[in-house]
Amino acid sequence: MSEHKDNEPAKKEIKTDEIIDRLKPEPGIIKLAGRFLGHSDRAGYYRLYINERLDRYLEFPKEATLDAERFPSGRLVVWLKAGTTVTDTTSRTVPESLLSGPISRQNAKRAAGLAGMPRMVLDAASGDGCGGSSIANCPDTTLSFTCNPRDPSPDCPFNQ
């Protein structure tokens, strides 16, 4: 260790993390971790995909994004302003039969007036065979369907 003129040891310069210098963290900042960042279908929003299957993503406003950094592990971390609303969405493919049974028909009738209910679910539940307004009774049919797994609605396949 080198010494100063006053016989005091020289202090080692400690390097701070660049991300902290850029962020200037404040209480409440939201930190999200994922694999890929892309544009949302919604104008002014990003999607942070959580996995390689791209079947789960977090959606948030671009204007709320403070910074982002990809680490050597491949993980991407995004920091958002405190109080930002983040939507967590999971998609999965379900067999057509899940959407055409008696429980689905009953729930579709009950939820017919709810905003956000996918039209194809109502059509499938009303059932008129192949073609027309539904896919009921059509062999080898699958639907790709998106809903929030925390959605309490019985119409979300995660709650079936």
C-alpha positions in Angstrom: 0.0 0.0 0.0 1.4 3.4 -0.9 1.5 6.1 1.8 0.8 9.8 1.8 3.4 12.4 2.9 1.7 12.4 6.3 2.5 8.7 6.8 -1.3 7.9 6.3 -2.2 5.0 4.1 -3.7 5.9 0.7 -7.3 5.1 0.4 -8.4 2.8 -2.3 -10.8 4.3 -4.9 -14.0 2.3 -4.8 -15.7 1.9 -8.1 -19.5 2.4 -8.0 -21.9 0.5 -10.2 -22.8 2.3 -13.3 -26.4 1.3 -13.2 -26.9 2.9 -9.8 -25.3 6.1 -11.0 -27.7 6.2 -13.9 -30.8 5.3 -11.9 -30.4 7.4 -8.8 -32.7 4.9 -7.0 -35.5 6.1 -4.9 -37.9 4.2 -2.6 -40.6 2.3 -4.5 -38.7 1.8 -7.8 -40.0 -1.3 -9.5 -37.5 -3.9 -10.8 -38.6 -6.5 -13.3 -36.5 -9.4 -14.6 -37.1 -11.2 -17.8 -35.5 -12.6 -21.0 -36.6 -10.4 -23.9 -37.9 -6.8 -24.3 -40.3 -6.0 -27.2 -42.9 -3.5 -28.2 -46.5 -4.1 -27.2 -49.5 -4.2 -29.4 -50.6 -1.2 -27.3 -49.1 2.1 -28.4 -46.6 3.5 -25.9 -46.1 0.1 -24.0 -43.3 -2.4 -23.8 -43.5 -6.2 -23.2 -40.9 -7.9 -21.1 -41.1 -11.6 -21.9 -40.3 -13.8 -18.9 -39.3 -17.0 -20.7 -38.1 -18.4 -24.0 -41.5 -19.8 -24.8 -42.8 -16.2 -25.0 -46.0 -17.3 -23.3 -45.7 -15.0 -20.3 -45.0 -11.3 -20.4 -45.1 -8.1 -18.3 -46.5 -5.1 -20.0 -45.8 -1.5 -18.9 -45.8 2.1 -20.2 -42.6 3.1 -22.1 -42.7 6.5 -20.3 -42.4 4.8 -16.9 -39.2 3.1 -17.9 -36.2 4.4 -16.0 -33.5 2.1 -17.3 -32.7 -1.4 -18.5 -29.7 -3.6 -18.5 -28.8 -7.0 -19.8 -26.5 -9.0 -17.6 -24.0 -11.7 -18.7 -26.4 -14.4 -17.6 -28.8 -13.2 -20.4 -31.3 -11.9 -17.9 -32.7 -8.4 -18.7 -33.6 -6.2 -15.8 -35.9 -3.2 -16.3 -36.5 -0.5 -13.7 -39.7 1.4 -13.6 -41.0 4.5 -11.8 -42.6 3.9 -8.5 -46.4 3.4 -8.7 -46.3 2.1 -12.3 -49.0 -0.4 -13.2 -47.6 -3.6 -14.7 -49.9 -6.1 -16.4 -48.8 -9.8 -16.0 -50.2 -11.9 -18.9 -49.9 -15.6 -19.6 -51.0 -17.2 -22.8 -51.5 -20.9 -23.5 -53.2 -23.1 -26.1 -56.1 -25.0 -24.9 -58.0 -27.8 -26.7 -61.3 -26.7 -28.3 -63.2 -29.2 -26.0 -62.3 -27.1 -23.0 -64.3 -24.2 -24.5 -67.3 -26.2 -25.8 -68.5 -28.1 -22.7 -71.6 -27.5 -20.6 -69.6 -25.5 -18.0 -68.2 -23.2 -20.6 -71.7 -22.7 -22.1 -73.1 -21.9 -18.6 -70.3 -19.4 -17.8 -70.6 -17.8 -21.3 -74.2 -17.1 -20.7 -73.5 -15.6 -17.3 -70.6 -13.5 -18.7 -72.1 -12.5 -22.0 -72.2 -8.9 -20.9 -68.7 -8.7 -19.5 -66.2 -6.5 -21.3 -63.0 -8.3 -22.4 -64.7 -11.7 -22.8 -63.1 -13.1 -25.9 -65.8 -13.3 -28.7 -64.5 -16.7 -29.8 -65.3 -18.1 -26.3 -68.9 -16.9 -26.6 -69.2 -18.2 -30.1 -67.7 -21.6 -29.2 -70.0 -21.9 -26.2 -73.1 -21.2 -28.3 -72.0 -24.1 -30.6 -73.3 -24.7 -34.1 -70.7 -27.2 -35.4 -67.9 -26.6 -37.8 -68.0 -23.3 -39.7 -70.4 -20.5 -39.0 -69.9 -18.7 -35.7 -68.2 -21.5 -33.7 -65.5 -24.2 -33.6 -67.5 -26.6 -31.5 -67.5 -30.2 -32.6 -64.6 -29.5 -35.0 -61.8 -32.1 -34.6 -58.2 -31.2 -33.9 -59.0 -27.5 -33.2 -57.0 -25.5 -30.7 -57.4 -21.9 -29.7 -54.7 -19.6 -28.6 -56.1 -17.6 -25.7 -54.8 -14.9 -23.4 -55.9 -14.0 -19.9 -54.4 -13.0 -16.6 -53.8 -16.1 -14.4 -54.9 -14.0 -11.4 -58.2 -13.1 -13.2 -61.0 -14.3 -10.9 -63.3 -14.8 -13.9 -64.4 -18.4 -14.4 -63.8 -17.8 -18.1 -60.1 -17.7 -17.7 -58.8 -21.3 -18.4 -56.4 -21.0 -15.5 -59.4 -21.1 -13.2 -61.0 -24.2 -14.8 
